[in-house]
Amino acid sequence: MNIYDDIKKLKGIGPKKSEGYNRLGIYQVGDFLEYYPCNWEDRSHITDISSAREKEAALFKGEVIFIGKRRIFGKKNKSVLTISVKDDTASMEVVFFNANYLEKNIKKGDRYYFFGKPYIKNGRIKLVHPEFSKCNQGRDENYDMRILPVYNLTKGITQNDLRKYVDAVSEFLEIMPDFMPEEICKRQKLCDYKYAIRNIHFPKDKNALKAAKYRLVFQEIFLLSLGISRLKELNKAQSNGISFSRKIKISQAFNELPFELTKAQKRVLKEIEKDMERSKPMCRLIQGDVGSGKTAVAQLAVYKAVKSGYQVCLMAPTEILAKQHYEGSLELMKNWGINIGFLSGSMSAKEKMKTLNKILMKEYDLVMGTHAILEENVIFNNLGLVITDEQHRFGVRQREILADKGENPDIIVMTATPIPRTLAMILYGDLDISIIDELPPGRIDTDTRHESKKTRSKAYKILLEELLKGHQGYVVAPLIEDSEAMEHISSAVSLHKEIKSDFKDFNVGLIHGGMNQQEKDSIMNDFASGKIDVLVSTVVIEVGINVPNATVMIIENAERFGLAQLHQLRGRVGRGKAKSYCILISGKSGDISDKRAEIMCSTNDGFEISEQDLILRGPGEFFGTRQHGIPGLKIADLTKHSRFFPIVREEINKILSEDILLKNQDNRLIKASLDKMFRNPDKINL
């Protein structure tokens, strides 16, 4: 047997158990060693029974002095096994439910180890369903008195199962290679790989565990960063891009703008212009909060590209957002002498054919649209710049298709979803990042409030007041329809009925993800034109909707949404000159939901909110469905371990400057580990 064999070759793992381990990502024998614990239980010393603390896990050693059994009749018809245990300091009660088999395994007069969290009531100490083992079973006492791993489990797999197999396959450690170069290990004071694996699972003491964690976190961040940095450098080295005219300056177009650019916008434009004038393809992410002026920056990049003789396309995830870009750019582009076209899936065949011909004949300098731009029959004539808005709504392949419509065109990715810099480096690792961290002067912060179900009427009172002033509002629910499984959660359909009944003098619309795109676009157009006063919705209105007359955003069951999502929803209001309101209504209270509401009420800064969201939720949810091509992290935490990045970067830069293809003998094991982590990193596009 070897580390690459299927786990079914291990004794005791049949088809059913194998399925359980597969769900945990364990397929081959060696995978057990790289399935790291999520926590550890310190059983390295015995606690006297008299020193037991309420709900504080501890290892006890004592003699069984009494065994009793009784049956509780009723709905669940439970049997209870009660055992009295004593040591030299006190006694306690150990309870097992529905565990008849234990009567034969536990004997009066024998001594046992018990591990669990005690409950103390009226001075009586009780352990419920603890882990236990008999003392002196012909093995070293250290076997029971040690630090034990705690793993994330799935149905049908127990802690003891996992511990047993990890222990059993540890013999293969001797043949597992260490890919980390010896010089890096010395410089960074990293312990040996075999030592790290052995002590991450069954540490000999706390110092050994600390050393093992440090080594494995370092190497995981090292591999992740190396894979992304190498991809970025390979892309730059292999592609000859467009060098846009140095005579055409973005600043030449400033006079046609109806507003003054902020310092942050000017800084980002300098970064873009520098990239566009280089011969290497630009790949730049523009991050900016709602209202920070990302669109104006993109429009000025369009100016430079078109005046240099190239076509540009801008793709948005929805027709309403694409149309907003198109209509908002018409006048400005006309002033610059730039012809602009629009393309979407809802166009008639005749309209589409006419537009396609104009794109091919270069009668359109700038084409804005939806996914329809990706179709094979859309052929550009010298495409030089590709802009995607709300990139996280597009899959990896879609961005590749768009870029392939030109000869290594420059790429600008825009997002109004603030991402902490650490995560942005990972999610968009092949992009240079520009941040517009300043809002235009005169922007009014949205007044954010928090109400409970009991006080939700206050939110609707504000909505009524705003409607009477001629403004509009949104009401957002987490579900489309009522669900028996989630009876206390608001649905858009039921809220629509309720609000229609309570607001009879106003037109109340409904939009949700279950509708087809044509229906959604029609409803959004009616809301944008003022035909609908109140729009009841699910999160389909989260991104890109611009209705300046909307001044109220009510979010029902706000505890069901993450901070970033709440901030995006709030960004749908506050777009006009009037004061706007965002009211979070919590269906139930809780530490995290209360903290989210507190953060939302205290700041309108999307980047601050994104940092707090990362702390509250961790990085997992930011990666979504892995569309970015990022491998999962087994032990590193991007929030807790961000300090590793600068250290790791120094080591990576040295390797890539000397051997970017990783062909040298010393780097071949690194290349193999990269391939395993990324499943072929050369073909990943983030």
C-alpha angles and dihedrals in degrees: 000000000000139000092267095057120110112264089238086078089069115094112259097021111112130165095286096048089043091057090053093051091045089058087058091051094256111134106136129048092250091055089075090067092051095046095097125203119256091212144357134231116217106221094152095115136036120242119214111242090235089058095054114134126208111269093347110131113236143158116247129187120201150139122260108238101168139021121193134171133197137167124228112210121209138078095331097031093209128188117215126206111198121192127185114214129185139186130180092286109041146326134255141188120247115199131196124182122213092353104129091151090068093067089079095041099052117060132190112251095026123114122234143179114236124191123190149093112290125220118211122203126167089347093304117125118216133183117196119204097338124178110254144180134183118255122242099018092158093276135105111280088227087071090072096031103063144094107281128202122243115207135195105255140200133206112300096017122099132195090249091052093054095043090050095053095041087052092047097051094044088096088074091063090089092066097042110107124229108228096188111102113247093235091057091049090053095045094047095038093238119171121234115286095236090049089050095051093045093050098041088064104031108011117196089215142341094275091054090050091050092051092047093050092048092052096047095044090049094050093046093052088042092056094042093049093043092052093051096041092047091051090051093049093045091051090051093045097046101043129074106203137187121287104208119211116285089204092065106075124191089221089066088072097051093093092064093056115104091218143038116263118237122240089251092055091049091049092052092046090055089053091049095047091050090052094046093053093053121088092234118088114263116233107178133164116209110203120188139148122252108291096014093121106255091147092057090052091051091048091054090050087052089054093056094045096048095043087052089059102263138118123239133203129196120195125195127187097239135037093235091055092044090051091049089055091047097047092041091054101044099090096040093048090047089055089052092048093246120144113221130198135188128217129184140153093248093065119109118255090252093051091046094050091050091050093047091053092050090051091049093047090047092240086133115061093183126033120193124186152106133283086307087085088068094063117115094240091061102097121177127206105225102341108197107165131037120193123187122188121211092007093190088072092062129073123237093252092055092059090049092052091051093049090048090063088077138035102271094315121194114262130215119185118194126197133173089192103099111223123192109254093244092056093041088058088057103035092046099025094147092054132079109233127230119183125201097203098170132076123217114264117268095033109144117221115236113250104238121198136178124220135172126227088264093056098035091113087076089065093053091046088059090047091053092048091052093046090053088055088057096258129127135230146200129224114194127197129185096227133051095214136010115278128202089212090056102031095158094053119098119237128206093233095053093042090051090056092046095049093044088056095046097041101044094154092060136066110248119195133193129214130170143154093265091071123088119254094256092055092047093049091049092051093046091050090052090050093046091050092049098249089119117053100186122029116200109200151155119233092293087103091054098107137042104351110140116193108149092190092062108098105163130065115181115186114195118205089012089177088073092066132073121238094254090052092048089051092050091051091049088053090068089075131048092058097119135054096268124090112266135206135211114191120191113203113196118207091198138006126246140150096259097038091048090048091051091051091048092052093047092051093048102051144024092194107118095199093053088048092050091053090051090046091053090052093048099043105022123227097290098090093047089064092056113177096351091258088144093064093241116149119232118260116235101192111354119093115204091210099048098034103043088118088073094065099077091045092047092046092061091055093045095050090053092052095045094047090056103034116009092169091051092227098136115106092246092054101045093090089050089053091051091050090048091052090051094048097044099026089236109347094199090073100045119111113186 
